[in-house]
Amino acid sequence: MNTFALLSTILLCTVWAPSVRACAVCFGDPTSPMAKGLNFGMLTLLVIVMFVLGGFGYFFLSLRRRSMLDH
């Protein structure tokens, strides 16, 4: 079997496979429950990351304040 036949067979299998079709989020239905869940998940992760980064910032600012009081 030559390379062209192998690549064309793989391409045809991936194009016709039902699992390759886009889901509701990728396809663009913003009112679907899957899209709403994805948006809520992204917002949750963003809030968690901002909370952790804020904690680091507060920690370093408190270290700076303590070092200024000692000198």
PDB file of N, CA, C and O in Angstrom:
ATOM      1  N   MET A   1       0.851  -1.172   0.000  1.00  0.00           N
ATOM      2  CA  MET A   1       0.000   0.000   0.000  1.00  0.00           C
ATOM      3  C   MET A   1       0.900   1.240   0.000  1.00  0.00           C
ATOM      4  O   MET A   1       1.789   1.361   0.843  1.00  0.00           O
ATOM      5  N   ASN A   2       0.682   2.115  -0.900  1.00  0.00           N
ATOM      6  CA  ASN A   2       1.543   3.290  -0.974  1.00  0.00           C
ATOM      7  C   ASN A   2       1.063   4.381  -0.013  1.00  0.00           C
ATOM      8  O   ASN A   2      -0.010   4.273   0.581  1.00  0.00           O
ATOM      9  N   THR A   3       1.858   5.409   0.125  1.00  0.00           N
ATOM     10  CA  THR A   3       1.609   6.463   1.105  1.00  0.00           C
ATOM     11  C   THR A   3       0.351   7.255   0.773  1.00  0.00           C
ATOM     12  O   THR A   3      -0.409   7.609   1.674  1.00  0.00           O
ATOM     13  N   PHE A   4       0.121   7.537  -0.496  1.00  0.00           N
ATOM     14  CA  PHE A   4      -1.056   8.296  -0.894  1.00  0.00           C
ATOM     15  C   PHE A   4      -2.345   7.563  -0.535  1.00  0.00           C
ATOM     16  O   PHE A   4      -3.288   8.171  -0.030  1.00  0.00           O
ATOM     17  N   ALA A   5      -2.382   6.280  -0.791  1.00  0.00           N
ATOM     18  CA  ALA A   5      -3.576   5.496  -0.472  1.00  0.00           C
ATOM     19  C   ALA A   5      -3.808   5.449   1.035  1.00  0.00           C
ATOM     20  O   ALA A   5      -4.948   5.527   1.495  1.00  0.00           O
ATOM     21  N   LEU A   6      -2.738   5.323   1.792  1.00  0.00           N
ATOM     22  CA  LEU A   6      -2.868   5.279   3.244  1.00  0.00           C
ATOM     23  C   LEU A   6      -3.378   6.617   3.793  1.00  0.00           C
ATOM     24  O   LEU A   6      -4.282   6.642   4.628  1.00  0.00           O
ATOM     25  N   LEU A   7      -2.801   7.717   3.326  1.00  0.00           N
ATOM     26  CA  LEU A   7      -3.235   9.033   3.787  1.00  0.00           C
ATOM     27  C   LEU A   7      -4.669   9.346   3.369  1.00  0.00           C
ATOM     28  O   LEU A   7      -5.426   9.930   4.144  1.00  0.00           O
ATOM     29  N   SER A   8      -5.045   8.962   2.151  1.00  0.00           N
ATOM     30  CA  SER A   8      -6.419   9.226   1.718  1.00  0.00           C
ATOM     31  C   SER A   8      -7.415   8.371   2.496  1.00  0.00           C
ATOM     32  O   SER A   8      -8.523   8.829   2.778  1.00  0.00           O
ATOM     33  N   THR A   9      -7.051   7.154   2.845  1.00  0.00           N
ATOM     34  CA  THR A   9      -7.918   6.302   3.664  1.00  0.00           C
ATOM     35  C   THR A   9      -8.100   6.897   5.054  1.00  0.00           C
ATOM     36  O   THR A   9      -9.215   6.928   5.574  1.00  0.00           O
ATOM     37  N   ILE A  10      -7.024   7.366   5.654  1.00  0.00           N
ATOM     38  CA  ILE A  10      -7.104   7.995   6.976  1.00  0.00           C
ATOM     39  C   ILE A  10      -7.954   9.257   6.907  1.00  0.00           C
ATOM     40  O   ILE A  10      -8.773   9.499   7.794  1.00  0.00           O
ATOM     41  N   LEU A  11      -7.771  10.055   5.876  1.00  0.00           N
ATOM     42  CA  LEU A  11      -8.549  11.280   5.715  1.00  0.00           C
ATOM     43  C   LEU A  11     -10.034  10.980   5.572  1.00  0.00           C
ATOM     44  O   LEU A  11     -10.862  11.641   6.199  1.00  0.00           O
ATOM     45  N   LEU A  12     -10.378   9.993   4.757  1.00  0.00           N
ATOM     46  CA  LEU A  12     -11.781   9.642   4.577  1.00  0.00           C
ATOM     47  C   LEU A  12     -12.404   9.100   5.860  1.00  0.00           C
ATOM     48  O   LEU A  12     -13.564   9.390   6.156  1.00  0.00           O
ATOM     49  N   CYS A  13     -11.652   8.325   6.616  1.00  0.00           N
ATOM     50  CA  CYS A  13     -12.170   7.788   7.882  1.00  0.00           C
ATOM     51  C   CYS A  13     -12.409   8.898   8.895  1.00  0.00           C
ATOM     52  O   CYS A  13     -13.386   8.853   9.641  1.00  0.00           O
ATOM     53  N   THR A  14     -11.539   9.881   8.929  1.00  0.00           N
ATOM     54  CA  THR A  14     -11.716  10.974   9.894  1.00  0.00           C
ATOM     55  C   THR A  14     -12.824  11.928   9.476  1.00  0.00           C
ATOM     56  O   THR A  14     -13.495  12.496  10.338  1.00  0.00           O
ATOM     57  N   VAL A  15     -13.032  12.119   8.192  1.00  0.00           N
ATOM     58  CA  VAL A  15     -14.071  13.037   7.727  1.00  0.00           C
ATOM     59  C   VAL A  15     -15.456  12.436   7.964  1.00  0.00           C
ATOM     60  O   VAL A  15     -16.383  13.154   8.337  1.00  0.00           O
ATOM     61  N   TRP A  16     -15.602  11.149   7.754  1.00  0.00           N
ATOM     62  CA  TRP A  16     -16.909  10.518   7.883  1.00  0.00           C
ATOM     63  C   TRP A  16     -17.225  10.034   9.290  1.00  0.00           C
ATOM     64  O   TRP A  16     -18.351   9.610   9.550  1.00  0.00           O
ATOM     65  N   ALA A  17     -16.280  10.086  10.186  1.00  0.00           N
ATOM     66  CA  ALA A  17     -16.521   9.595  11.546  1.00  0.00           C
ATOM     67  C   ALA A  17     -17.447  10.551  12.287  1.00  0.00           C
ATOM     68  O   ALA A  17     -17.235  11.762  12.234  1.00  0.00           O
ATOM     69  N   PRO A  18     -18.461  10.047  12.974  1.00  0.00           N
ATOM     70  CA  PRO A  18     -19.371  10.947  13.697  1.00  0.00           C
ATOM     71  C   PRO A  18     -18.710  11.624  14.896  1.00  0.00           C
ATOM     72  O   PRO A  18     -19.169  12.680  15.329  1.00  0.00           O
ATOM     73  N   SER A  19     -17.658  11.046  15.432  1.00  0.00           N
ATOM     74  CA  SER A  19     -16.997  11.662  16.580  1.00  0.00           C
ATOM     75  C   SER A  19     -16.200  12.897  16.192  1.00  0.00           C
ATOM     76  O   SER A  19     -15.777  13.646  17.073  1.00  0.00           O
ATOM     77  N   VAL A  20     -15.984  13.133  14.916  1.00  0.00           N
ATOM     78  CA  VAL A  20     -15.206  14.283  14.467  1.00  0.00           C
ATOM     79  C   VAL A  20     -16.083  15.529  14.351  1.00  0.00           C
ATOM     80  O   VAL A  20     -15.572  16.648  14.328  1.00  0.00           O
ATOM     81  N   ARG A  21     -17.361  15.343  14.278  1.00  0.00           N
ATOM     82  CA  ARG A  21     -18.249  16.489  14.153  1.00  0.00           C
ATOM     83  C   ARG A  21     -18.167  17.367  15.393  1.00  0.00           C
ATOM     84  O   ARG A  21     -17.926  16.871  16.494  1.00  0.00           O
ATOM     85  N   ALA A  22     -18.362  18.638  15.224  1.00  0.00           N
ATOM     86  CA  ALA A  22     -18.206  19.586  16.323  1.00  0.00           C
ATOM     87  C   ALA A  22     -19.336  19.437  17.336  1.00  0.00           C
ATOM     88  O   ALA A  22     -20.477  19.134  16.988  1.00  0.00           O
ATOM     89  N   CYS A  23     -18.987  19.657  18.585  1.00  0.00           N
ATOM     90  CA  CYS A  23     -19.990  19.620  19.648  1.00  0.00           C
ATOM     91  C   CYS A  23     -20.741  20.949  19.668  1.00  0.00           C
ATOM     92  O   CYS A  23     -20.463  21.836  18.860  1.00  0.00           O
ATOM     93  N   ALA A  24     -21.687  21.084  20.585  1.00  0.00           N
ATOM     94  CA  ALA A  24     -22.496  22.304  20.649  1.00  0.00           C
ATOM     95  C   ALA A  24     -21.649  23.522  20.982  1.00  0.00           C
ATOM     96  O   ALA A  24     -21.943  24.624  20.520  1.00  0.00           O
ATOM     97  N   VAL A  25     -20.593  23.335  21.787  1.00  0.00           N
ATOM     98  CA  VAL A  25     -19.735  24.461  22.152  1.00  0.00           C
ATOM     99  C   VAL A  25     -18.931  24.920  20.944  1.00  0.00           C
ATOM    100  O   VAL A  25     -18.875  26.115  20.651  1.00  0.00           O
ATOM    101  N   CYS A  26     -18.313  23.986  20.247  1.00  0.00           N
ATOM    102  CA  CYS A  26     -17.484  24.343  19.100  1.00  0.00           C
ATOM    103  C   CYS A  26     -18.334  24.784  17.915  1.00  0.00           C
ATOM    104  O   CYS A  26     -17.911  25.631  17.128  1.00  0.00           O
ATOM    105  N   PHE A  27     -19.503  24.227  17.784  1.00  0.00           N
ATOM    106  CA  PHE A  27     -20.353  24.541  16.631  1.00  0.00           C
ATOM    107  C   PHE A  27     -20.956  25.927  16.741  1.00  0.00           C
ATOM    108  O   PHE A  27     -21.253  26.551  15.722  1.00  0.00           O
ATOM    109  N   GLY A  28     -21.146  26.427  17.965  1.00  0.00           N
ATOM    110  CA  GLY A  28     -21.578  27.794  18.121  1.00  0.00           C
ATOM    111  C   GLY A  28     -22.965  28.001  18.682  1.00  0.00           C
ATOM    112  O   GLY A  28     -23.565  29.046  18.428  1.00  0.00           O
ATOM    113  N   ASP A  29     -23.507  27.052  19.437  1.00  0.00           N
ATOM    114  CA  ASP A  29     -24.813  27.237  20.061  1.00  0.00           C
ATOM    115  C   ASP A  29     -24.602  27.734  21.489  1.00  0.00           C
ATOM    116  O   ASP A  29     -24.403  26.919  22.389  1.00  0.00           O
ATOM    117  N   PRO A  30     -24.641  29.032  21.720  1.00  0.00           N
ATOM    118  CA  PRO A  30     -24.338  29.556  23.057  1.00  0.00           C
ATOM    119  C   PRO A  30     -25.431  29.290  24.089  1.00  0.00           C
ATOM    120  O   PRO A  30     -25.212  29.497  25.282  1.00  0.00           O
ATOM    121  N   THR A  31     -26.602  28.834  23.649  1.00  0.00           N
ATOM    122  CA  THR A  31     -27.679  28.579  24.602  1.00  0.00           C
ATOM    123  C   THR A  31     -27.729  27.137  25.075  1.00  0.00           C
ATOM    124  O   THR A  31     -28.561  26.798  25.916  1.00  0.00           O
ATOM    125  N   SER A  32     -26.869  26.291  24.563  1.00  0.00           N
ATOM    126  CA  SER A  32     -26.899  24.886  24.977  1.00  0.00           C
ATOM    127  C   SER A  32     -26.352  24.737  26.392  1.00  0.00           C
ATOM    128  O   SER A  32     -25.517  25.535  26.820  1.00  0.00           O
ATOM    129  N   PRO A  33     -26.810  23.732  27.115  1.00  0.00           N
ATOM    130  CA  PRO A  33     -26.306  23.524  28.479  1.00  0.00           C
ATOM    131  C   PRO A  33     -24.804  23.246  28.518  1.00  0.00           C
ATOM    132  O   PRO A  33     -24.130  23.612  29.481  1.00  0.00           O
ATOM    133  N   MET A  34     -24.284  22.607  27.483  1.00  0.00           N
ATOM    134  CA  MET A  34     -22.848  22.327  27.451  1.00  0.00           C
ATOM    135  C   MET A  34     -22.046  23.620  27.342  1.00  0.00           C
ATOM    136  O   MET A  34     -21.010  23.758  27.993  1.00  0.00           O
ATOM    137  N   ALA A  35     -22.503  24.552  26.541  1.00  0.00           N
ATOM    138  CA  ALA A  35     -21.800  25.832  26.396  1.00  0.00           C
ATOM    139  C   ALA A  35     -21.891  26.644  27.679  1.00  0.00           C
ATOM    140  O   ALA A  35     -20.922  27.295  28.069  1.00  0.00           O
ATOM    141  N   LYS A  36     -23.044  26.612  28.338  1.00  0.00           N
ATOM    142  CA  LYS A  36     -23.189  27.337  29.601  1.00  0.00           C
ATOM    143  C   LYS A  36     -22.293  26.725  30.676  1.00  0.00           C
ATOM    144  O   LYS A  36     -21.693  27.447  31.472  1.00  0.00           O
ATOM    145  N   GLY A  37     -22.201  25.396  30.698  1.00  0.00           N
ATOM    146  CA  GLY A  37     -21.321  24.729  31.656  1.00  0.00           C
ATOM    147  C   GLY A  37     -19.864  25.045  31.410  1.00  0.00           C
ATOM    148  O   GLY A  37     -19.098  25.237  32.353  1.00  0.00           O
ATOM    149  N   LEU A  38     -19.474  25.100  30.138  1.00  0.00           N
ATOM    150  CA  LEU A  38     -18.093  25.441  29.798  1.00  0.00           C
ATOM    151  C   LEU A  38     -17.773  26.869  30.225  1.00  0.00           C
ATOM    152  O   LEU A  38     -16.698  27.130  30.765  1.00  0.00           O
ATOM    153  N   ASN A  39     -18.686  27.778  29.988  1.00  0.00           N
ATOM    154  CA  ASN A  39     -18.464  29.176  30.399  1.00  0.00           C
ATOM    155  C   ASN A  39     -18.361  29.296  31.912  1.00  0.00           C
ATOM    156  O   ASN A  39     -17.510  30.031  32.414  1.00  0.00           O
ATOM    157  N   PHE A  40     -19.215  28.586  32.650  1.00  0.00           N
ATOM    158  CA  PHE A  40     -19.158  28.627  34.106  1.00  0.00           C
ATOM    159  C   PHE A  40     -17.858  28.011  34.615  1.00  0.00           C
ATOM    160  O   PHE A  40     -17.272  28.509  35.576  1.00  0.00           O
ATOM    161  N   GLY A  41     -17.402  26.930  33.977  1.00  0.00           N
ATOM    162  CA  GLY A  41     -16.136  26.318  34.367  1.00  0.00           C
ATOM    163  C   GLY A  41     -14.954  27.239  34.146  1.00  0.00           C
ATOM    164  O   GLY A  41     -14.057  27.319  34.985  1.00  0.00           O
ATOM    165  N   MET A  42     -14.949  27.933  33.022  1.00  0.00           N
ATOM    166  CA  MET A  42     -13.855  28.873  32.752  1.00  0.00           C
ATOM    167  C   MET A  42     -13.869  30.028  33.742  1.00  0.00           C
ATOM    168  O   MET A  42     -12.813  30.468  34.196  1.00  0.00           O
ATOM    169  N   LEU A  43     -15.044  30.517  34.078  1.00  0.00           N
ATOM    170  CA  LEU A  43     -15.155  31.599  35.049  1.00  0.00           C
ATOM    171  C   LEU A  43     -14.677  31.139  36.430  1.00  0.00           C
ATOM    172  O   LEU A  43     -13.995  31.883  37.135  1.00  0.00           O
ATOM    173  N   THR A  44     -15.037  29.921  36.807  1.00  0.00           N
ATOM    174  CA  THR A  44     -14.605  29.382  38.096  1.00  0.00           C
ATOM    175  C   THR A  44     -13.090  29.262  38.165  1.00  0.00           C
ATOM    176  O   THR A  44     -12.478  29.645  39.163  1.00  0.00           O
ATOM    177  N   LEU A  45     -12.489  28.734  37.117  1.00  0.00           N
ATOM    178  CA  LEU A  45     -11.032  28.610  37.106  1.00  0.00           C
ATOM    179  C   LEU A  45     -10.356  29.979  37.129  1.00  0.00           C
ATOM    180  O   LEU A  45      -9.319  30.146  37.772  1.00  0.00           O
ATOM    181  N   LEU A  46     -10.928  30.951  36.439  1.00  0.00           N
ATOM    182  CA  LEU A  46     -10.365  32.298  36.442  1.00  0.00           C
ATOM    183  C   LEU A  46     -10.419  32.908  37.839  1.00  0.00           C
ATOM    184  O   LEU A  46      -9.462  33.548  38.273  1.00  0.00           O
ATOM    185  N   VAL A  47     -11.528  32.716  38.540  1.00  0.00           N
ATOM    186  CA  VAL A  47     -11.654  33.253  39.894  1.00  0.00           C
ATOM    187  C   VAL A  47     -10.651  32.586  40.827  1.00  0.00           C
ATOM    188  O   VAL A  47     -10.033  33.259  41.652  1.00  0.00           O
ATOM    189  N   ILE A  48     -10.483  31.277  40.707  1.00  0.00           N
ATOM    190  CA  ILE A  48      -9.530  30.564  41.564  1.00  0.00           C
ATOM    191  C   ILE A  48      -8.107  31.048  41.313  1.00  0.00           C
ATOM    192  O   ILE A  48      -7.352  31.277  42.258  1.00  0.00           O
ATOM    193  N   VAL A  49      -7.738  31.204  40.045  1.00  0.00           N
ATOM    194  CA  VAL A  49      -6.387  31.667  39.713  1.00  0.00           C
ATOM    195  C   VAL A  49      -6.166  33.082  40.243  1.00  0.00           C
ATOM    196  O   VAL A  49      -5.104  33.378  40.790  1.00  0.00           O
ATOM    197  N   MET A  50      -7.153  33.952  40.088  1.00  0.00           N
ATOM    198  CA  MET A  50      -7.005  35.319  40.594  1.00  0.00           C
ATOM    199  C   MET A  50      -6.901  35.342  42.118  1.00  0.00           C
ATOM    200  O   MET A  50      -6.157  36.150  42.671  1.00  0.00           O
ATOM    201  N   PHE A  51      -7.630  34.474  42.795  1.00  0.00           N
ATOM    202  CA  PHE A  51      -7.558  34.397  44.245  1.00  0.00           C
ATOM    203  C   PHE A  51      -6.164  33.957  44.700  1.00  0.00           C
ATOM    204  O   PHE A  51      -5.613  34.520  45.645  1.00  0.00           O
ATOM    205  N   VAL A  52      -5.597  32.957  44.031  1.00  0.00           N
ATOM    206  CA  VAL A  52      -4.251  32.481  44.382  1.00  0.00           C
ATOM    207  C   VAL A  52      -3.205  33.554  44.086  1.00  0.00           C
ATOM    208  O   VAL A  52      -2.313  33.783  44.902  1.00  0.00           O
ATOM    209  N   LEU A  53      -3.300  34.208  42.941  1.00  0.00           N
ATOM    210  CA  LEU A  53      -2.353  35.270  42.614  1.00  0.00           C
ATOM    211  C   LEU A  53      -2.480  36.448  43.572  1.00  0.00           C
ATOM    212  O   LEU A  53      -1.476  37.054  43.948  1.00  0.00           O
ATOM    213  N   GLY A  54      -3.692  36.772  43.964  1.00  0.00           N
ATOM    214  CA  GLY A  54      -3.888  37.822  44.959  1.00  0.00           C
ATOM    215  C   GLY A  54      -3.270  37.454  46.301  1.00  0.00           C
ATOM    216  O   GLY A  54      -2.728  38.315  46.994  1.00  0.00           O
ATOM    217  N   GLY A  55      -3.350  36.180  46.669  1.00  0.00           N
ATOM    218  CA  GLY A  55      -2.716  35.714  47.903  1.00  0.00           C
ATOM    219  C   GLY A  55      -1.207  35.851  47.855  1.00  0.00           C
ATOM    220  O   GLY A  55      -0.584  36.262  48.833  1.00  0.00           O
ATOM    221  N   PHE A  56      -0.617  35.506  46.712  1.00  0.00           N
ATOM    222  CA  PHE A  56       0.829  35.686  46.558  1.00  0.00           C
ATOM    223  C   PHE A  56       1.202  37.161  46.652  1.00  0.00           C
ATOM    224  O   PHE A  56       2.170  37.524  47.321  1.00  0.00           O
ATOM    225  N   GLY A  57       0.429  38.006  45.977  1.00  0.00           N
ATOM    226  CA  GLY A  57       0.715  39.441  46.028  1.00  0.00           C
ATOM    227  C   GLY A  57       0.604  39.989  47.434  1.00  0.00           C
ATOM    228  O   GLY A  57       1.455  40.770  47.859  1.00  0.00           O
ATOM    229  N   TYR A  58      -0.430  39.596  48.169  1.00  0.00           N
ATOM    230  CA  TYR A  58      -0.592  40.055  49.542  1.00  0.00           C
ATOM    231  C   TYR A  58       0.556  39.558  50.419  1.00  0.00           C
ATOM    232  O   TYR A  58       1.036  40.293  51.281  1.00  0.00           O
ATOM    233  N   PHE A  59       0.997  38.326  50.208  1.00  0.00           N
ATOM    234  CA  PHE A  59       2.101  37.767  50.974  1.00  0.00           C
ATOM    235  C   PHE A  59       3.383  38.576  50.755  1.00  0.00           C
ATOM    236  O   PHE A  59       4.078  38.915  51.713  1.00  0.00           O
ATOM    237  N   PHE A  60       3.688  38.882  49.499  1.00  0.00           N
ATOM    238  CA  PHE A  60       4.913  39.632  49.220  1.00  0.00           C
ATOM    239  C   PHE A  60       4.815  41.084  49.706  1.00  0.00           C
ATOM    240  O   PHE A  60       5.812  41.651  50.155  1.00  0.00           O
ATOM    241  N   LEU A  61       3.639  41.683  49.623  1.00  0.00           N
ATOM    242  CA  LEU A  61       3.476  43.027  50.161  1.00  0.00           C
ATOM    243  C   LEU A  61       3.621  43.045  51.679  1.00  0.00           C
ATOM    244  O   LEU A  61       4.187  43.985  52.237  1.00  0.00           O
ATOM    245  N   SER A  62       3.117  42.017  52.344  1.00  0.00           N
ATOM    246  CA  SER A  62       3.278  41.968  53.802  1.00  0.00           C
ATOM    247  C   SER A  62       4.740  41.732  54.177  1.00  0.00           C
ATOM    248  O   SER A  62       5.211  42.261  55.184  1.00  0.00           O
ATOM    249  N   LEU A  63       5.457  40.949  53.387  1.00  0.00           N
ATOM    250  CA  LEU A  63       6.894  40.788  53.637  1.00  0.00           C
ATOM    251  C   LEU A  63       7.625  42.111  53.464  1.00  0.00           C
ATOM    252  O   LEU A  63       8.533  42.429  54.233  1.00  0.00           O
ATOM    253  N   ARG A  64       7.232  42.882  52.457  1.00  0.00           N
ATOM    254  CA  ARG A  64       7.866  44.186  52.220  1.00  0.00           C
ATOM    255  C   ARG A  64       7.590  45.138  53.374  1.00  0.00           C
ATOM    256  O   ARG A  64       8.484  45.848  53.835  1.00  0.00           O
ATOM    257  N   ARG A  65       6.337  45.147  53.839  1.00  0.00           N
ATOM    258  CA  ARG A  65       6.001  46.018  54.968  1.00  0.00           C
ATOM    259  C   ARG A  65       6.767  45.640  56.223  1.00  0.00           C
ATOM    260  O   ARG A  65       7.232  46.514  56.954  1.00  0.00           O
ATOM    261  N   ARG A  66       6.902  44.354  56.477  1.00  0.00           N
ATOM    262  CA  ARG A  66       7.655  43.902  57.647  1.00  0.00           C
ATOM    263  C   ARG A  66       9.125  44.264  57.553  1.00  0.00           C
ATOM    264  O   ARG A  66       9.742  44.651  58.546  1.00  0.00           O
ATOM    265  N   SER A  67       9.685  44.137  56.356  1.00  0.00           N
ATOM    266  CA  SER A  67      11.101  44.472  56.193  1.00  0.00           C
ATOM    267  C   SER A  67      11.337  45.977  56.349  1.00  0.00           C
ATOM    268  O   SER A  67      12.392  46.381  56.839  1.00  0.00           O
ATOM    269  N   MET A  68      10.383  46.805  55.947  1.00  0.00           N
ATOM    270  CA  MET A  68      10.535  48.258  56.130  1.00  0.00           C
ATOM    271  C   MET A  68      10.408  48.653  57.585  1.00  0.00           C
ATOM    272  O   MET A  68      11.029  49.624  58.018  1.00  0.00           O
ATOM    273  N   LEU A  69       9.611  47.914  58.352  1.00  0.00           N
ATOM    274  CA  LEU A  69       9.471  48.225  59.770  1.00  0.00           C
ATOM    275  C   LEU A  69      10.713  47.832  60.568  1.00  0.00           C
ATOM    276  O   LEU A  69      11.028  48.461  61.578  1.00  0.00           O
ATOM    277  N   ASP A  70      11.412  46.804  60.122  1.00  0.00           N
ATOM    278  CA  ASP A  70      12.612  46.340  60.826  1.00  0.00           C
ATOM    279  C   ASP A  70      13.798  47.268  60.637  1.00  0.00           C
ATOM    280  O   ASP A  70      14.680  47.328  61.493  1.00  0.00           O
ATOM    281  N   HIS A  71      13.829  47.986  59.533  1.00  0.00           N
ATOM    282  CA  HIS A  71      15.012  48.828  59.253  1.00  0.00           C
ATOM    283  C   HIS A  71      14.764  50.219  59.640  1.00  0.00           C
ATOM    284  O   HIS A  71      15.639  51.070  59.480  1.00  0.00           O
TER     285      HIS A  71
END
